[in-house]
């Protein structure tokens, strides 16, 4: 028996009051999610707990690999659901103290009412109990979004996507609000072998012959406009670091032409191209009055064997260690000086950058837009309770916690949306402990108003959904 009761992670009665009376009552805006738009639009009913939990969950796959589990039980789709779930259950006892351990059990309790440790002994019992509830049809994709109090969920979408599922859901007049997010990374990653084929696809979708870099920009602008017409208000960029290499327009054209001919590029040429690409897309974002997110400090697809056999985004990523402060500062300052800096969220996978990022956001704020530059919290390696506390402390040192837009989940599994509850409990616990220590006033309405703002109100105002 686990102790995931109503006071889970809430150590003081002040924390418990803040959560019950303020955080728990607020709706959720998940502004960065990998949830399947098809699943939501079709209101998918899941066959088993395995399909809803393990079908697209690199967090789980990564943990299972570390436990020596064969790849077929991680990413394999032809393997029996029970056998895959059993392998996950065998991994769980080794995850104690991991945020994944806490999220998993919190999801079992919140969604299925199961307050029991998942391990090899309980696995079959939990598997059958969850499946019985799923087969009742009351835990469909849209029902789960309502259960998690999702007011709006933004999915990550490639510029070539038709957005058919977003349009379908909107056309049906559903109370579920799902908006696309424009992520043009494949057009930025010029060093990847897939780059040429992707440019061809982009040209076909945009109905533009992309023979030059200017043609690529025109195609991207066309898709940017298409996304805006279909409700998109956010751009998302995932990169290893920011770039500061100087370039000329003619240099970028030459670099693009070399890539399209399949020629090797130097490290400097790749960085010049990416610097130019990020600047041009940032200008598009500003012109459209979008918010832009930069998720950086991540080394993607490190395992080349897995990449070749399974693909990208399968849990073979790690923390990078770039020294990017100067490049980031110059990038933001250039946009700010020219009046083209959009609302911006800066999120780093490396917790060593917390203080730098929080102090950086304070450099480019703007009158009339509270919290225009935001420090993104809680991404992957920063999700341990102590790490969430460290990020809140960093923001409190260098910025305004009361203007924070809270966390997004980066969820691929609908059950992962429980991370909002997890963050809210940690936030309330930290603030409640400060009240108990006399560091904050015992005016629970005032502290509670801050909680409500961080949990929902700030994001609602910031994105303008």
C-alpha positions in Angstrom: 0.0 0.0 0.0 1.3 3.4 -1.0 0.4 6.6 0.8 -1.0 8.5 -2.2 -3.8 10.1 -0.3 -5.3 13.6 -0.5 -2.2 15.0 1.3 0.4 13.3 -1.0 3.6 15.5 -1.1 1.9 18.1 1.2 3.8 18.3 4.5 2.0 21.1 6.4 -1.6 22.1 6.9 -0.8 25.3 5.1 0.3 23.3 2.0 -2.8 21.2 2.2 -5.1 24.2 2.4 -3.3 25.9 -0.6 -3.7 22.7 -2.7 -7.3 21.9 -1.7 -8.7 25.5 -1.8 -6.7 26.9 -4.6 -4.5 24.7 -6.9 -6.9 21.7 -7.1 -9.7 23.9 -8.3 -7.9 25.4 -11.2 -8.2 24.2 -14.8 -5.1 23.3 -16.8 -3.4 24.8 -19.9 -0.9 22.3 -21.2 1.0 24.4 -23.7 3.6 21.8 -24.7 2.4 18.3 -25.4 3.1 15.4 -27.7 -0.4 13.8 -27.2 -1.7 12.3 -30.4 -4.2 14.7 -32.1 -5.8 11.7 -33.8 -6.5 10.0 -30.4 -8.2 13.2 -29.2 -10.2 13.9 -32.3 -11.4 10.3 -32.6 -12.0 10.1 -28.8 -10.0 6.9 -28.8 -11.0 4.1 -26.4 -7.9 2.2 -25.4 -7.7 -1.6 -25.6 -5.6 -1.9 -22.5 -3.5 -0.1 -19.9 -0.5 -1.1 -22.1 -1.7 0.9 -25.1 -2.5 4.0 -23.1 0.6 3.9 -21.0 3.4 2.4 -23.1 2.5 3.0 -26.7 4.4 6.3 -27.1 6.3 6.8 -23.9 10.1 7.2 -24.2 10.4 7.8 -20.4 9.2 4.2 -19.8 11.2 2.7 -22.6 14.4 4.4 -21.4 13.8 3.0 -17.8 13.1 -0.5 -19.1 16.2 -0.6 -21.3 18.3 0.4 -18.2 16.7 -2.6 -16.5 17.9 -4.9 -19.3 14.5 -5.4 -20.9 14.6 -6.4 -24.6 13.7 -3.7 -27.1 10.7 -5.6 -28.4 9.0 -5.1 -25.0 9.8 -1.3 -25.1 9.0 -0.1 -28.6 7.6 -3.3 -30.2 4.0 -3.1 -31.3 3.5 -6.7 -32.1 4.3 -8.0 -28.6 1.5 -9.2 -26.3 0.1 -6.3 -24.1 0.4 -8.3 -20.9 4.0 -9.3 -21.5 4.9 -5.7 -22.1 3.1 -4.5 -19.0 4.8 -7.3 -17.0 8.2 -6.1 -18.1 7.3 -2.5 -17.0 6.1 -3.8 -13.6 9.4 -5.7 -13.2 11.2 -2.4 -13.7 9.2 -0.3 -11.3 10.8 -1.4 -8.0 14.1 -0.3 -9.4 12.8 3.2 -10.0 12.2 4.2 -6.4 13.0 7.9 -5.9 12.6 8.6 -9.5 9.9 11.1 -10.5 8.7 8.4 -12.9 8.0 6.2 -9.9 5.9 9.0 -8.4 4.1 9.9 -11.6 3.2 6.3 -12.3 1.6 5.6 -9.0 -0.1 9.0 -8.9 -1.6 8.2 -12.3 -2.8 4.8 -11.1 -4.5 6.5 -8.1 -5.9 9.6 -9.8 -7.3 7.8 -12.9 -8.0 4.3 -11.7 -8.3 4.6 -8.0 -5.5 2.1 -7.4 -3.4 2.8 -4.4 -1.0 -0.1 -4.6 2.7 -0.4 -5.5 3.2 -1.7 -9.0 5.6 -4.6 -9.0 5.8 -8.2 -10.3 3.5 -9.4 -7.6 0.7 -6.9 -8.2 1.2 -6.6 -11.9 -1.6 -9.0 -13.1 -4.1 -7.7 -10.6 -3.4 -4.0 -11.6 -3.4 -4.9 -15.3 -6.8 -6.6 -15.1 -8.3 -3.9 -12.9 -7.2 -1.1 -15.2 -8.4 -2.9 -18.3 -11.8 -3.5 -16.8 -12.2 0.3 -16.4 -10.9 1.1 -19.8 -13.2 -1.4 -21.5 -16.2 0.4 -19.9 -15.6 3.3 -22.3 -15.6 5.9 -19.6 -11.8 6.6 -19.9 -11.7 7.6 -23.6 -9.1 10.2 -24.7 -11.5 13.1 -24.3 -12.8 11.8 -21.0 -9.3 11.7 -19.6 -8.7 15.3 -20.7 -11.8 16.3 -18.9 -10.8 14.3 -15.8 -7.4 16.1 -15.7 -9.3 19.4 -16.1 -7.6 20.3 -19.3 -9.0 23.6 -20.6 -6.6 23.7 -23.6 -3.9 21.4 -24.8 -1.3 22.3 -27.5 0.1 19.5 -29.5 3.5 19.5 -31.3 3.0 19.5 -35.0 5.3 19.5 -38.0 4.9 22.3 -40.6 3.9 19.7 -43.3 1.0 18.4 -41.1 -2.5 18.8 -42.6 -3.9 19.5 -39.1 -6.9 17.4 -40.1 -7.5 16.2 -36.6 -7.5 19.7 -35.1 -9.9 20.9 -37.7 -12.1 17.8 -37.2 -12.4 18.4 -33.5 -13.1 22.1 -33.9 -15.7 21.4 -36.5 -17.6 19.0 -34.2 -18.0 21.8 -31.6 -16.3 19.8 -28.9 -15.8 21.3 -25.5 -12.2 20.0 -25.7 -9.9 22.7 -27.0 -6.8 21.4 -28.8 -4.5 23.7 -30.7 -1.5 23.0 -32.9 2.0 24.1 -32.2 4.4 24.8 -35.1 7.7 22.9 -34.7 10.0 23.4 -37.8 13.0 21.5 -36.4 13.3 19.2 -39.5 13.9 22.2 -41.7 16.5 23.5 -39.3 18.5 20.3 -38.9 20.4 20.7 -42.1 23.1 18.2 -41.0 20.6 15.3 -40.8 20.5 12.8 -43.7 16.7 13.2 -43.8 17.0 17.0 -44.6 16.8 16.8 -48.4 13.7 14.5 -48.4 12.0 16.7 -45.9 12.6 19.8 -47.9 11.0 18.1 -50.9 8.0 17.2 -48.8 7.7 20.7 -47.5 7.7 22.1 -51.0 5.0 19.7 -52.1 2.7 20.6 -49.2 3.3 24.4 -49.6 3.1 24.1 -53.4 6.4 25.9 -53.8 9.5 24.7 -55.7 12.2 24.9 -53.1 15.4 25.2 -55.1 16.9 28.0 -53.0 17.0 29.0 -49.3 14.6 31.9 -50.1 12.2 29.3 -51.5 12.5 27.3 -48.2 11.7 30.5 -46.3 8.7 31.2 -48.5 7.4 27.6 -47.9 7.9 27.9 -44.2 6.0 31.2 -44.2 3.2 29.6 -46.1 2.8 26.8 -43.5 3.2 29.3 -40.7 0.2 31.2 -42.1 -1.7 28.0 -42.5 -1.1 27.0 -38.9 -2.2 30.5 -37.7 -5.4 30.1 -39.7 -6.0 26.9 -37.8 -5.6 28.3 -34.3 -1.9 28.0 -33.7 -0.5 30.5 -31.4 2.8 28.9 -30.3 6.1 27.9 -32.1 8.3 25.3 -30.5 12.0 24.8 -31.2 14.1 22.0 -29.8 17.9 22.6 -30.2 21.2 21.6 -28.7 22.2 25.3 -28.1 21.9 28.8 -29.4 24.2 30.0 -32.2 26.2 33.2 -32.7 28.1 32.6 -36.0 27.9 35.5 -38.3 26.7 34.9 -41.8 25.7 36.7 -45.1 22.7 35.9 -47.2 24.9 34.6 -50.0 26.7 32.3 -47.5 23.4 30.8 -46.4 22.3 30.2 -50.0 25.6 28.4 -50.7 25.2 26.3 -47.6 21.7 25.3 -48.5 22.7 24.4 -52.0 25.5 22.2 -50.8 23.1 20.4 -48.4 20.6 19.8 -51.2 23.4 18.3 -53.3 24.3 15.9 -50.5 27.6 17.5 -49.8 29.2 17.5 -46.3 28.9 20.7 -44.3 31.5 22.0 -41.9 30.5 22.5 -38.2 30.7 26.3 -38.8 28.4 26.1 -41.8 25.8 24.1 -39.9 25.9 26.7 -37.1 25.6 29.6 -39.5 22.6 28.1 -41.1 20.9 27.3 -37.8 21.6 30.8 -36.5 20.0 32.3 -39.6 17.1 29.8 -39.5 16.2 30.6 -35.8 16.4 34.4 -36.4 14.1 34.2 -39.5 11.5 32.0 -37.7 11.6 34.2 -34.6 10.7 37.1 -36.9 7.8 35.1 -38.3 6.6 34.3 -34.7 6.7 38.0 -33.7 4.9 39.1 -36.8 2.1 36.6 -36.1 1.9 37.6 -32.4 2.8 34.1 -31.4 4.7 32.8 -28.3 7.9 30.9 -29.0 9.4 28.2 -26.9 13.1 27.1 -27.0 13.8 23.8 -25.5 17.6 23.5 -25.5 20.5 21.7 -23.9 19.5 18.3 -25.2 21.6 15.8 -27.2 19.2 13.9 -29.4 19.3 10.3 -30.6 22.6 9.4 -29.2 22.2 5.6 -29.9 22.8 5.3 -33.6 21.8 1.6 -33.6 18.4 2.4 -32.1 18.0 5.4 -34.4 18.6 3.3 -37.5 16.3 0.4 -36.3 13.5 2.2 -34.5 13.7 5.9 -35.3 14.0 9.2 -33.5 12.4 10.3 -30.2 12.6 6.9 -28.6 14.3 7.7 -25.3 18.0 7.9 -26.4 18.5 11.6 -25.6 20.7 13.1 -22.9 21.7 16.3 -21.3 24.0 18.5 -23.3 26.5 20.9 -21.8 26.8 23.8 -24.2 28.1 27.2 -23.0 25.4 29.2 -24.7 24.8 32.3 -22.5 26.6 34.7 -24.9 25.0 33.4 -28.0 21.5 33.4 -26.4 22.0 37.0 -25.1 23.1 38.2 -28.6 20.2 36.4 -30.3 17.6 37.8 -27.9 19.2 41.3 -27.9 19.2 41.5 -31.7 15.5 40.7 -31.9 14.7 43.0 -29.0 16.7 45.9 -30.5 14.8 45.5 -33.8 11.4 45.3 -32.1 11.0 41.7 -33.2 11.2 39.7 -30.0 8.0 37.7 -29.4 6.9 36.4 -26.0 9.5 33.7 -25.3 9.8 30.7 -23.0 13.4 29.5 -22.3 13.7 25.9 -21.1 16.9 24.0 -20.6 17.4 20.3 -19.9 20.6 21.0 -17.9 19.7 22.1 -14.4 23.1 23.8 -14.2 21.6 26.6 -16.4 18.7 27.4 -14.0 20.3 30.6 -12.6 21.6 31.8 -15.9 18.2 31.3 -17.6 16.3 33.0 -14.9 18.6 36.0 -14.9 18.6 36.1 -18.7 14.8 36.4 -18.8 15.0 39.6 -16.8 17.1 41.4 -19.4 14.5 41.7 -22.1 11.1 42.2 -20.3 8.7 44.8 -21.8 6.2 47.3 -20.4 2.7 46.1 -20.7 3.5 42.4 -21.1 4.1 41.0 -17.6 6.5 38.1 -17.7 7.1 38.5 -21.5 10.2 36.2 -21.2 9.5 33.1 -19.1 11.7 30.5 -17.4 10.4 27.1 -18.5 10.2 24.6 -15.6 10.0 20.8 -15.0 11.3 19.4 -18.3 12.5 15.8 -18.0 15.7 15.8 -15.8 14.3 18.7 -13.8 11.2 16.8 -12.6 12.5 15.3 -9.4 10.8 17.0 -6.4 14.0 18.6 -5.3 14.8 19.8 -8.9 11.3 21.4 -9.1 12.1 23.2 -5.8 15.5 24.3 -7.1 13.9 25.8 -10.2 11.2 27.6 -8.2 14.0 28.9 -5.9 16.0 30.1 -9.0 13.0 31.9 -10.4 12.3 33.5 -7.0 15.9 34.7 -6.8 16.1 36.3 -10.2 12.5 36.9 -11.3 8.9 36.9 -10.3 7.4 33.6 -9.3 4.0 35.2 -9.2 4.2 35.9 -13.0 5.3 32.3 -13.9 3.1 30.4 -16.3 3.9 27.1 -14.5 4.7 23.9 -16.3 3.8 22.1 -19.4 4.2 18.3 -19.5 5.7 17.3 -22.8 3.3 14.4 -22.4 3.1 11.6 -25.0 0.8 9.4 -22.9 -2.5 10.8 -21.6 -1.7 9.4 -18.2 1.4 11.7 -18.1 -0.9 14.7 -17.7 -0.9 13.8 -14.0 2.3 15.8 -13.9 0.3 18.9 -13.5 -1.2 17.6 -10.3 2.3 16.6 -9.2 3.8 20.1 -9.9 0.9 21.8 -8.1 1.4 19.7 -5.0 5.1 20.5 -5.0 4.4 24.2 -5.5 1.9 24.3 -2.6 4.2 22.3 -0.4 7.1 24.7 -0.9 4.9 27.8 -0.3 3.1 26.1 2.6 6.4 25.3 4.3 7.5 28.9 3.8 4.3 30.0 5.6 5.0 27.6 8.4 8.5 29.0 8.8 7.2 32.6 8.9 8.8 33.4 5.5 5.5 34.2 3.9 2.4 35.7 5.5 -0.4 33.5 7.0 -2.8 35.4 4.7 -3.8 32.3 2.8 -5.9 34.2 0.3 -2.9 36.2 -0.8 -0.6 33.2 -1.1 -3.5 31.2 -2.6 -4.0 33.9 -5.3 -0.3 33.4 -6.3 -0.9 29.7 -6.5 -4.0 30.2 -8.8 -2.0 32.5 -11.0 0.9 30.1 -11.4 -1.4 27.1 -12.0 -3.7 28.7 -14.6 -4.4 32.5 -14.6 -1.0 33.6 -15.8 -0.9 31.1 -18.7 -4.5 32.1 -19.7 -3.5 35.7 -19.9 0.0 35.1 -21.4 -1.1 33.0 -24.4 -4.4 34.8 -25.0 -6.2 31.6 -25.9 
